[in-house]
Structure formats: structure tokens, C-alpha cells
Amino acid sequence: MPRVIAISNHGTMLGGGEFSFLDLVARAQDRWKILTVVPSDGDLGSRLREKALTTTVIPLPPLRPWCGHKMLKALAAHLRISRKFRPNLIYANGSRAAFYGGITGRVLKIPVIWHCRIATSEAFFDFLLTKLVNRIIANSHAVERRFPPMFRSKVKVVYNGIDLEWIRSVEVPKPEWVLPHWKVLLSAGRISQSKRHDLLLEAFERVAPSEPNAHLVLVGSPDALAPAWWDHLQELSRRSAFTDRVHWTGQSKDMRPWYKAASVFVMAAENESFGRVLVEAMACGVPVVALRSGGVPEIVRDGRDGFLVTTGDVAGIASAVLKILKDDEVRKRLSASALERAKCFPVATYVRGVLRLFEETLEN
């Protein structure tokens, strides 16, 4: 059985990238002997161990000159564990993971695959990583376009997938405090500036006056690196004339109750590379409203599964939401189409695509 070291950029469950990493390694165990490496002990490490995956902690210090000593220690630790485990392949889920894994692979002559899940390029750093790794997996064509044409031969697009059977479980109830008459505008994701929750709050100010049962529910934990942004959003919420209808729930380990409660799923993130939560919402028959940017148009078909809005168009977001809330025929049509569209992103197809690239890399 071939061996792979799988390195995660993060030790906690921050978003779709970490959930997809967990899905992959948990389902690949019957074909690969896997050692998972996380930079810190957190929720991701706990979940990996629950799946019977051998997991070790090696920090991934920031790539900064003043972190030079810590970087060298981390590289030495990666080299030690690779010499001991003797992998056939190193799989790096994220850019810092690709840096440390890429150097380790170069030194020990082990092929390295970088799973890139962010569409924003980083100029020199991208050039360095594309030289260090053998192949790159992009989770959308928007992410593929991050790389110059000269490197595109290294890049393979594999869409993220979700467990459709699990997400659609009928046994999961709605949250008890969500009242039956509420029309829930749901958003989920880390509360960071790139997710543009400020646009959602502004759009809700336009929705709430004409839809008295509308409630905005925002699921996600504050970005620890940007506490000022969280404070700003809380102040916006407090100043709102509809503050009693804006609900910040914190992070949720299971999003299924929230999808059950939602009338529409709204995402205002700019340049989102994929949007796993969009697929999850659609798999539960929830119409979506999102920005026409990044990888989102590769998932959501405008006017069929939901509505796509120009970046920054608050009025457009509010108008699309109201169209879904006020027109039952539109909502039912979008819901039925969203259910079918979600079937295009099963977790089995995602895992199969990634493992096929593992095998091709070894063959080459």
C-alpha cells in the first residue's frame, strides 16, 4: 500500500478547505497508508483521530525573516518524520503546507502535490511554490487562473464534494429558537473581512421593512486575526433599526439544522474560490444569492439554482432575496433546481479525482 504524508495548513476547522481535507484523508485510508500532520492541536486534529488517522503536530511558522529559527526547526521536524515514515508522496493542503512539504520533498526526492484553494495570487510566493511542487490541485477554474499559463500544465481542477446523504438527513431538527413563521436569511462562514458580512447587514436593512418575518442568521466564529472587524460588525448590528432580527450564533459543528431552517442562503464573499456552503445549502433545497465572482458561477447557475449579483451591489442582493421570499413559485423552482445541481458535487467524485492525481503523479 502506498504511503502519503498529508499536511494541513490549519489545526482548526476554519472552513471548506479543512472539511474537504478531512473528507479526503478519511475516505482514502483503504487505498493509502496516511500520516496526517497539523500545525496545532485543535478541532481538526481531534476529528482526524476520531477517524482512526495517525496524526502528529508540527508547527508551520509564518514565512517571515524574523521567524527564521522557527522555520528551520519546522523544516527539520518535517524531514525527520518523512525519513521515518518513508512516504511515496507528500500532499500539502494550503500554501504554507506546500512550502514546508515542497522543500522536504525536494531534499528527500519525494513528489509533492499542493492543493490550492484560494483564488488570490501571491506573485513571488506562487512562483516559488510552483517550482517546489510536482502537481497542483485547484478547487475551481477561478483558482486555476491564479497561475500563469507557463505553469498551467501542472494544474488539475478537482471540485470539492460533499456527503449528500449526510447533509440531507431527515432526522436533524431545526434549531428550537427559530420560530416557524420566520423567513431566515442564512449565511455561514468565518467572520472575516473577505466574507463581507457588512454587505449582508446593509442588504438586510433593505429587506426587513417590506418583509416583517425576515430574520438574518449569521453562523461562524470571529476571525482571531481581525478582532476590530468583528467589533465593527457588532456595532453595525446594534445601530440597526432591526437589531432584534439579526442573530450571531457563533461557530456550529453541524450546519444541517440551519439549512433546515433557511428560506434563502446568502453569501457576499468576494472572489470566493469555491463555496462549499453554497453546495451544502443547495443540497438541502435552499435557494442561494451570491456574488458573481471567483468560483461561485461554476456552482450556481444564475436564475436556475439561485441568483448571482454583481460584486458590491447591495441593492441587487436585497432585490434577489425579496424575489425569493415573496414569490413562492420562484422559490420552489429554484429549490428544485438547486437539489439537482448539488448532485454534481458528490464527495466520492472529489475523492476519486484527487486520488487519481496521486496515482498519476507516482506513475510519472
C-alpha positions as a Markdown table, in Angstrom:
| # | Residue | x | y | z |
|---|---|---|---|---|
| 1 | Met | 0.0 | 0.0 | 0.0 |
| 2 | Pro | 1.5 | 3.4 | -1.0 |
| 3 | Arg | 2.2 | 5.9 | 1.8 |
| 4 | Val | 1.3 | 9.6 | 1.9 |
| 5 | Ile | 2.0 | 12.4 | 4.4 |
| 6 | Ala | -1.0 | 14.8 | 4.3 |
| 7 | Ile | -0.2 | 18.3 | 5.7 |
| 8 | Ser | -2.9 | 20.7 | 6.7 |
| 9 | Asn | -2.3 | 24.5 | 6.8 |
| 10 | His | -4.5 | 24.8 | 9.8 |
| 11 | Gly | -5.2 | 22.8 | 13.0 |
| 12 | Thr | -8.8 | 24.0 | 13.5 |
| 13 | Met | -11.9 | 23.7 | 11.3 |
| 14 | Leu | -11.9 | 27.2 | 9.7 |
| 15 | Gly | -13.8 | 26.4 | 6.6 |
| 16 | Gly | -14.4 | 24.3 | 3.5 |
| 17 | Gly | -10.7 | 23.6 | 2.9 |
| 18 | Glu | -10.4 | 21.9 | 6.2 |
| 19 | Phe | -13.7 | 19.9 | 5.8 |
| 20 | Ser | -12.5 | 18.8 | 2.4 |
| 21 | Phe | -9.1 | 17.8 | 3.7 |
| 22 | Leu | -10.9 | 15.7 | 6.4 |
| 23 | Asp | -13.2 | 14.1 | 3.8 |
| 24 | Leu | -10.3 | 13.1 | 1.6 |
| 25 | Val | -8.0 | 11.5 | 4.1 |
| 26 | Ala | -10.8 | 9.7 | 6.0 |
| 27 | Arg | -12.0 | 8.1 | 2.7 |
| 28 | Ala | -8.6 | 7.4 | 1.3 |
| 29 | Gln | -7.4 | 5.1 | 4.1 |
| 30 | Asp | -8.5 | 1.9 | 2.3 |
| 31 | Arg | -6.1 | 2.7 | -0.6 |
| 32 | Trp | -3.3 | 4.7 | 1.1 |
| 33 | Lys | -1.4 | 4.5 | 4.3 |
| 34 | Ile | -1.8 | 8.0 | 5.6 |
| 35 | Leu | 0.1 | 10.1 | 8.2 |
| 36 | Thr | -1.7 | 13.5 | 8.8 |
| 37 | Val | 0.2 | 16.5 | 10.0 |
| 38 | Val | -1.4 | 19.5 | 11.6 |
| 39 | Pro | 0.3 | 22.7 | 12.8 |
| 40 | Ser | -1.5 | 22.8 | 16.1 |
| 41 | Asp | -3.7 | 20.6 | 18.2 |
| 42 | Gly | -7.3 | 21.7 | 17.7 |
| 43 | Asp | -10.7 | 20.6 | 16.3 |
| 44 | Leu | -9.2 | 19.2 | 13.1 |
| 45 | Gly | -6.7 | 17.1 | 14.8 |
| 46 | Ser | -9.4 | 15.7 | 17.1 |
| 47 | Arg | -11.6 | 14.8 | 14.1 |
| 48 | Leu | -8.7 | 13.2 | 12.3 |
| 49 | Arg | -8.0 | 11.0 | 15.3 |
| 50 | Glu | -11.7 | 10.1 | 15.6 |
| 51 | Lys | -11.4 | 8.7 | 12.0 |
| 52 | Ala | -8.5 | 6.5 | 13.2 |
| 53 | Leu | -5.9 | 8.6 | 11.3 |
| 54 | Thr | -2.5 | 8.8 | 12.8 |
| 55 | Thr | -1.9 | 12.5 | 13.4 |
| 56 | Thr | 1.1 | 14.4 | 14.6 |
| 57 | Val | 1.6 | 18.1 | 15.3 |
| 58 | Ile | 4.4 | 20.1 | 13.6 |
| 59 | Pro | 4.1 | 23.9 | 13.6 |
| 60 | Leu | 4.1 | 25.8 | 10.3 |
| 61 | Pro | 5.6 | 29.2 | 11.2 |
| 62 | Pro | 4.8 | 32.2 | 9.1 |
| 63 | Leu | 7.2 | 32.7 | 6.2 |
| 64 | Arg | 8.8 | 35.8 | 7.6 |
| 65 | Pro | 12.6 | 36.7 | 8.1 |
| 66 | Trp | 12.1 | 37.1 | 11.9 |
| 67 | Cys | 10.7 | 33.6 | 12.1 |
| 68 | Gly | 13.8 | 32.1 | 10.5 |
| 69 | His | 14.8 | 30.0 | 13.5 |
| 70 | Lys | 11.3 | 28.6 | 13.9 |
| 71 | Met | 11.1 | 27.9 | 10.2 |
| 72 | Leu | 14.3 | 25.9 | 10.3 |
| 73 | Lys | 13.1 | 23.9 | 13.3 |
| 74 | Ala | 9.8 | 23.1 | 11.5 |
| 75 | Leu | 11.7 | 22.0 | 8.3 |
| 76 | Ala | 13.9 | 19.7 | 10.4 |
| 77 | Ala | 10.8 | 18.2 | 12.0 |
| 78 | His | 9.2 | 17.6 | 8.6 |
| 79 | Leu | 12.5 | 16.0 | 7.4 |
| 80 | Arg | 12.7 | 13.7 | 10.4 |
| 81 | Ile | 9.1 | 12.5 | 10.2 |
| 82 | Ser | 9.4 | 11.9 | 6.4 |
| 83 | Arg | 12.6 | 9.9 | 6.8 |
| 84 | Lys | 10.8 | 7.8 | 9.5 |
| 85 | Phe | 7.5 | 7.3 | 7.7 |
| 86 | Arg | 9.1 | 7.0 | 4.2 |
| 87 | Pro | 6.1 | 8.3 | 2.1 |
| 88 | Asn | 5.7 | 7.8 | -1.6 |
| 89 | Leu | 4.0 | 11.2 | -1.8 |
| 90 | Ile | 3.5 | 14.4 | 0.2 |
| 91 | Tyr | 0.1 | 16.1 | -0.1 |
| 92 | Ala | 0.0 | 19.7 | 1.1 |
| 93 | Asn | -3.4 | 21.4 | 1.8 |
| 94 | Gly | -2.5 | 25.1 | 1.6 |
| 95 | Ser | 0.4 | 27.3 | 0.7 |
| 96 | Arg | 2.4 | 27.2 | 3.9 |
| 97 | Ala | 2.0 | 23.4 | 3.9 |
| 98 | Ala | 3.2 | 23.4 | 0.3 |
| 99 | Phe | 6.3 | 25.4 | 1.3 |
| 100 | Tyr | 7.4 | 23.1 | 4.1 |
| 101 | Gly | 6.3 | 20.0 | 2.3 |
| 102 | Gly | 7.8 | 21.2 | -1.0 |
| 103 | Ile | 11.3 | 21.7 | 0.5 |
| 104 | Thr | 11.0 | 18.3 | 2.3 |
| 105 | Gly | 10.1 | 16.7 | -1.0 |
| 106 | Arg | 13.0 | 18.3 | -2.8 |
| 107 | Val | 15.5 | 17.2 | -0.2 |
| 108 | Leu | 14.3 | 13.6 | 0.0 |
| 109 | Lys | 13.3 | 13.3 | -3.6 |
| 110 | Ile | 9.6 | 12.7 | -2.8 |
| 111 | Pro | 6.9 | 14.1 | -5.2 |
| 112 | Val | 4.7 | 16.8 | -3.7 |
| 113 | Ile | 1.1 | 17.9 | -4.6 |
| 114 | Trp | -0.1 | 21.3 | -3.5 |
| 115 | His | -3.9 | 21.6 | -3.1 |
| 116 | Cys | -4.6 | 25.3 | -3.7 |
| 117 | Arg | -8.0 | 26.6 | -2.6 |
| 118 | Ile | -7.5 | 30.3 | -2.8 |
| 119 | Ala | -8.0 | 32.3 | -6.0 |
| 120 | Thr | -5.9 | 35.3 | -4.9 |
| 121 | Ser | -2.4 | 35.1 | -6.3 |
| 122 | Glu | 0.8 | 35.9 | -4.3 |
| 123 | Ala | 3.2 | 36.8 | -7.0 |
| 124 | Phe | 6.7 | 35.7 | -6.0 |
| 125 | Phe | 5.4 | 33.1 | -3.4 |
| 126 | Asp | 3.3 | 31.4 | -6.2 |
| 127 | Phe | 6.4 | 31.2 | -8.4 |
| 128 | Leu | 8.4 | 29.6 | -5.7 |
| 129 | Leu | 5.8 | 27.1 | -4.8 |
| 130 | Thr | 5.1 | 26.1 | -8.4 |
| 131 | Lys | 8.8 | 25.3 | -8.7 |
| 132 | Leu | 8.9 | 23.3 | -5.5 |
| 133 | Val | 5.9 | 21.0 | -6.1 |
| 134 | Asn | 5.2 | 18.5 | -8.8 |
| 135 | Arg | 1.5 | 19.0 | -9.3 |
| 136 | Ile | -1.2 | 21.5 | -8.2 |
| 137 | Ile | -4.9 | 20.7 | -7.5 |
| 138 | Ala | -7.2 | 23.7 | -7.9 |
| 139 | Asn | -10.7 | 23.5 | -6.5 |
| 140 | Ser | -12.2 | 25.6 | -9.3 |
| 141 | His | -11.2 | 27.2 | -12.6 |
| 142 | Ala | -11.1 | 30.5 | -10.8 |
| 143 | Val | -8.2 | 29.2 | -8.7 |
| 144 | Glu | -6.6 | 27.7 | -11.8 |
| 145 | Arg | -6.5 | 31.1 | -13.3 |
| 146 | Arg | -4.3 | 32.2 | -10.4 |
| 147 | Phe | -1.4 | 30.7 | -12.1 |
| 148 | Pro | 0.4 | 32.0 | -15.3 |
| 149 | Pro | -0.1 | 30.0 | -18.5 |
| 150 | Met | 3.5 | 28.7 | -18.2 |
| 151 | Phe | 2.5 | 26.7 | -15.1 |
| 152 | Arg | -1.0 | 25.6 | -16.1 |
| 153 | Ser | 0.3 | 22.1 | -17.2 |
| 154 | Lys | 0.9 | 21.4 | -13.5 |
| 155 | Val | -2.6 | 22.3 | -12.5 |
| 156 | Lys | -5.6 | 20.0 | -12.4 |
| 157 | Val | -9.1 | 21.2 | -11.4 |
| 158 | Val | -11.0 | 19.0 | -8.9 |
| 159 | Tyr | -14.1 | 20.4 | -7.4 |
| 160 | Asn | -14.8 | 19.9 | -3.7 |
| 161 | Gly | -17.5 | 17.4 | -2.9 |
| 162 | Ile | -20.0 | 16.9 | -0.1 |
| 163 | Asp | -21.6 | 13.9 | 1.5 |
| 164 | Leu | -25.1 | 14.3 | 0.0 |
| 165 | Glu | -26.7 | 11.6 | 2.1 |
| 166 | Trp | -25.4 | 13.0 | 5.3 |
| 167 | Ile | -26.3 | 16.6 | 4.6 |
| 168 | Arg | -29.9 | 15.7 | 3.7 |
| 169 | Ser | -30.5 | 13.6 | 6.8 |
| 170 | Val | -34.2 | 14.0 | 7.7 |
| 171 | Glu | -33.6 | 13.2 | 11.3 |
| 172 | Val | -32.0 | 16.6 | 12.0 |
| 173 | Pro | -34.4 | 19.1 | 13.5 |
| 174 | Lys | -34.3 | 22.9 | 13.1 |
| 175 | Pro | -32.9 | 25.0 | 15.9 |
| 176 | Glu | -35.5 | 25.3 | 18.6 |
| 177 | Trp | -35.3 | 29.1 | 18.9 |
| 178 | Val | -36.1 | 29.6 | 15.2 |
| 179 | Leu | -39.8 | 30.2 | 15.1 |
| 180 | Pro | -42.0 | 28.6 | 12.5 |
| 181 | His | -43.1 | 31.8 | 10.9 |
| 182 | Trp | -39.6 | 33.2 | 10.4 |
| 183 | Lys | -38.2 | 33.6 | 7.0 |
| 184 | Val | -34.5 | 33.0 | 7.6 |
| 185 | Leu | -31.7 | 34.6 | 5.6 |
| 186 | Leu | -28.8 | 32.4 | 6.4 |
| 187 | Ser | -25.1 | 33.0 | 6.0 |
| 188 | Ala | -22.3 | 30.8 | 7.2 |
| 189 | Gly | -18.5 | 31.3 | 7.3 |
| 190 | Arg | -15.7 | 32.7 | 9.3 |
| 191 | Ile | -16.4 | 36.3 | 10.3 |
| 192 | Ser | -13.5 | 37.8 | 8.3 |
| 193 | Gln | -13.4 | 40.9 | 6.2 |
| 194 | Ser | -13.2 | 39.0 | 2.9 |
| 195 | Lys | -16.6 | 37.4 | 3.6 |
| 196 | Arg | -18.2 | 40.9 | 3.6 |
| 197 | His | -20.8 | 40.5 | 6.3 |
| 198 | Asp | -21.2 | 44.3 | 6.2 |
| 199 | Leu | -22.8 | 44.0 | 2.8 |
| 200 | Leu | -25.3 | 41.4 | 4.3 |
| 201 | Leu | -26.2 | 43.7 | 7.1 |
| 202 | Glu | -26.7 | 46.6 | 4.7 |
| 203 | Ala | -28.8 | 44.4 | 2.4 |
| 204 | Phe | -30.9 | 43.3 | 5.3 |
| 205 | Glu | -31.7 | 46.9 | 6.1 |
| 206 | Arg | -33.5 | 47.0 | 2.7 |
| 207 | Val | -35.2 | 43.6 | 3.1 |
| 208 | Ala | -36.5 | 43.9 | 6.6 |
| 209 | Pro | -39.0 | 46.8 | 6.2 |
| 210 | Ser | -41.0 | 45.0 | 3.5 |
| 211 | Glu | -40.7 | 41.5 | 5.0 |
| 212 | Pro | -41.6 | 41.7 | 8.7 |
| 213 | Asn | -40.9 | 37.9 | 9.2 |
| 214 | Ala | -37.4 | 38.1 | 7.8 |
| 215 | His | -34.5 | 37.3 | 10.2 |
| 216 | Leu | -30.8 | 37.4 | 9.4 |
| 217 | Val | -28.9 | 34.4 | 10.9 |
| 218 | Leu | -25.1 | 34.6 | 10.7 |
| 219 | Val | -23.2 | 31.4 | 11.6 |
| 220 | Gly | -19.5 | 31.5 | 12.1 |
| 221 | Ser | -16.7 | 32.4 | 14.5 |
| 222 | Pro | -14.9 | 35.7 | 14.6 |
| 223 | Asp | -11.5 | 35.9 | 12.8 |
| 224 | Ala | -8.9 | 35.8 | 15.6 |
| 225 | Leu | -6.6 | 37.9 | 13.4 |
| 226 | Ala | -9.1 | 40.7 | 12.9 |
| 227 | Pro | -10.9 | 41.5 | 16.1 |
| 228 | Ala | -11.6 | 45.1 | 15.0 |
| 229 | Trp | -13.7 | 43.8 | 12.1 |
| 230 | Trp | -15.9 | 41.7 | 14.5 |
| 231 | Asp | -16.3 | 44.8 | 16.7 |
| 232 | His | -17.3 | 46.9 | 13.7 |
| 233 | Leu | -19.9 | 44.4 | 12.6 |
| 234 | Gln | -21.4 | 44.2 | 16.1 |
| 235 | Glu | -21.6 | 48.0 | 16.2 |
| 236 | Leu | -23.5 | 47.9 | 12.8 |
| 237 | Ser | -25.9 | 45.4 | 14.2 |
| 238 | Arg | -26.5 | 47.4 | 17.4 |
| 239 | Arg | -27.3 | 50.5 | 15.4 |
| 240 | Ser | -29.7 | 48.8 | 13.1 |
| 241 | Ala | -33.4 | 49.5 | 13.4 |
| 242 | Phe | -33.9 | 45.8 | 13.0 |
| 243 | Thr | -31.3 | 44.7 | 15.5 |
| 244 | Asp | -33.7 | 42.2 | 17.2 |
| 245 | Arg | -33.9 | 40.3 | 13.9 |
| 246 | Val | -30.1 | 39.9 | 13.4 |
| 247 | His | -28.7 | 36.8 | 15.1 |
| 248 | Trp | -25.0 | 36.0 | 15.5 |
| 249 | Thr | -24.8 | 32.3 | 16.5 |
| 250 | Gly | -21.1 | 31.6 | 16.7 |
| 251 | Gln | -19.5 | 28.6 | 15.1 |
| 252 | Ser | -21.6 | 25.4 | 14.5 |
| 253 | Lys | -20.2 | 21.9 | 14.2 |
| 254 | Asp | -23.2 | 20.8 | 12.3 |
| 255 | Met | -24.8 | 23.2 | 9.8 |
| 256 | Arg | -27.7 | 20.9 | 8.9 |
| 257 | Pro | -30.2 | 22.4 | 11.4 |
| 258 | Trp | -29.5 | 25.8 | 10.0 |
| 259 | Tyr | -30.0 | 24.7 | 6.4 |
| 260 | Lys | -33.3 | 23.1 | 7.5 |
| 261 | Ala | -34.4 | 26.5 | 8.9 |
| 262 | Ala | -33.3 | 28.6 | 6.0 |
| 263 | Ser | -35.5 | 30.2 | 3.4 |
| 264 | Val | -32.6 | 31.6 | 1.4 |
| 265 | Phe | -28.8 | 31.3 | 1.7 |
| 266 | Val | -26.9 | 34.5 | 1.2 |
| 267 | Met | -23.1 | 34.9 | 0.6 |
| 268 | Ala | -21.4 | 38.2 | -0.1 |
| 269 | Ala | -17.8 | 37.0 | -0.1 |
| 270 | Glu | -15.7 | 38.5 | -2.8 |
| 271 | Asn | -13.5 | 36.2 | -5.0 |
| 272 | Glu | -14.7 | 33.1 | -3.2 |
| 273 | Ser | -12.6 | 30.2 | -4.7 |
| 274 | Phe | -15.4 | 27.6 | -4.5 |
| 275 | Gly | -18.1 | 28.0 | -1.9 |
| 276 | Arg | -18.7 | 24.6 | -0.2 |
| 277 | Val | -21.5 | 26.1 | 1.9 |
| 278 | Leu | -23.4 | 27.0 | -1.3 |
| 279 | Val | -23.4 | 23.4 | -2.4 |
| 280 | Glu | -24.5 | 22.3 | 1.1 |
| 281 | Ala | -27.4 | 24.7 | 1.1 |
| 282 | Met | -28.4 | 23.7 | -2.4 |
| 283 | Ala | -28.3 | 20.1 | -1.4 |
| 284 | Cys | -30.9 | 20.9 | 1.2 |
| 285 | Gly | -33.1 | 22.7 | -1.4 |
| 286 | Val | -32.2 | 26.2 | -0.2 |
| 287 | Pro | -32.1 | 28.8 | -3.0 |
| 288 | Val | -28.9 | 30.9 | -2.9 |
| 289 | Val | -28.0 | 34.5 | -3.5 |
| 290 | Ala | -24.2 | 35.1 | -4.0 |
| 291 | Leu | -21.8 | 37.4 | -5.9 |
| 292 | Arg | -20.8 | 36.7 | -9.5 |
| 293 | Ser | -17.1 | 36.3 | -8.7 |
| 294 | Gly | -14.4 | 33.7 | -8.1 |
| 295 | Gly | -15.6 | 30.1 | -8.4 |
| 296 | Val | -19.2 | 30.8 | -7.5 |
| 297 | Pro | -20.6 | 30.9 | -11.1 |
| 298 | Glu | -19.1 | 27.4 | -11.6 |
| 299 | Ile | -21.5 | 26.2 | -8.9 |
| 300 | Val | -24.6 | 28.4 | -9.0 |
| 301 | Arg | -26.5 | 28.9 | -12.3 |
| 302 | Asp | -27.9 | 32.3 | -12.3 |
| 303 | Gly | -31.7 | 32.3 | -12.4 |
| 304 | Arg | -31.8 | 28.5 | -12.1 |
| 305 | Asp | -30.4 | 27.5 | -8.7 |
| 306 | Gly | -30.4 | 31.0 | -7.2 |
| 307 | Phe | -29.4 | 34.5 | -8.2 |
| 308 | Leu | -25.9 | 35.9 | -8.9 |
| 309 | Val | -25.3 | 39.6 | -8.2 |
| 310 | Thr | -22.5 | 42.0 | -9.2 |
| 311 | Thr | -19.8 | 42.4 | -6.6 |
| 312 | Gly | -20.7 | 45.1 | -4.1 |
| 313 | Asp | -24.3 | 45.5 | -5.3 |
| 314 | Val | -26.2 | 45.7 | -2.0 |
| 315 | Ala | -29.5 | 46.7 | -3.8 |
| 316 | Gly | -29.1 | 43.7 | -6.0 |
| 317 | Ile | -28.6 | 41.3 | -3.1 |
| 318 | Ala | -31.7 | 42.7 | -1.3 |
| 319 | Ser | -33.8 | 42.6 | -4.5 |
| 320 | Ala | -32.8 | 38.9 | -5.2 |
| 321 | Val | -33.6 | 37.9 | -1.6 |
| 322 | Leu | -37.0 | 39.6 | -1.7 |
| 323 | Lys | -37.9 | 37.9 | -5.0 |
| 324 | Ile | -37.3 | 34.5 | -3.4 |
| 325 | Leu | -39.1 | 35.4 | -0.1 |
| 326 | Lys | -42.1 | 36.9 | -1.7 |
| 327 | Asp | -42.7 | 34.6 | -4.7 |
| 328 | Asp | -43.5 | 31.0 | -3.8 |
| 329 | Glu | -43.3 | 29.8 | -7.4 |
| 330 | Val | -39.8 | 31.3 | -7.9 |
| 331 | Arg | -38.7 | 29.8 | -4.6 |
| 332 | Lys | -40.0 | 26.3 | -5.4 |
| 333 | Arg | -38.4 | 26.4 | -8.9 |
| 334 | Leu | -35.0 | 27.5 | -7.6 |
| 335 | Ser | -35.2 | 24.9 | -4.7 |
| 336 | Ala | -35.9 | 22.0 | -7.1 |
| 337 | Ser | -33.1 | 23.0 | -9.4 |
| 338 | Ala | -30.7 | 23.5 | -6.5 |
| 339 | Leu | -31.4 | 20.0 | -5.3 |
| 340 | Glu | -30.5 | 18.6 | -8.7 |
| 341 | Arg | -27.4 | 20.8 | -9.2 |
| 342 | Ala | -25.9 | 19.7 | -5.8 |
| 343 | Lys | -25.8 | 16.2 | -7.1 |
| 344 | Cys | -22.9 | 17.3 | -9.4 |
| 345 | Phe | -20.6 | 17.7 | -6.4 |
| 346 | Pro | -20.6 | 14.3 | -4.5 |
| 347 | Val | -17.8 | 13.6 | -2.1 |
| 348 | Ala | -17.0 | 10.3 | -3.9 |
| 349 | Thr | -16.2 | 12.1 | -7.1 |
| 350 | Tyr | -14.0 | 14.6 | -5.3 |
| 351 | Val | -12.0 | 11.9 | -3.5 |
| 352 | Arg | -11.7 | 9.8 | -6.7 |
| 353 | Gly | -10.4 | 12.8 | -8.6 |
| 354 | Val | -7.7 | 13.6 | -6.0 |
| 355 | Leu | -6.6 | 10.0 | -5.6 |
| 356 | Arg | -6.4 | 9.6 | -9.4 |
| 357 | Leu | -3.9 | 12.6 | -9.4 |
| 358 | Phe | -1.9 | 10.9 | -6.6 |
| 359 | Glu | -1.6 | 7.8 | -8.7 |
| 360 | Glu | -0.7 | 9.7 | -11.9 |
| 361 | Thr | 2.0 | 11.6 | -10.0 |
| 362 | Leu | 3.6 | 8.4 | -8.8 |
| 363 | Glu | 3.4 | 6.9 | -12.3 |
| 364 | Asn | 5.2 | 9.9 | -13.8 |
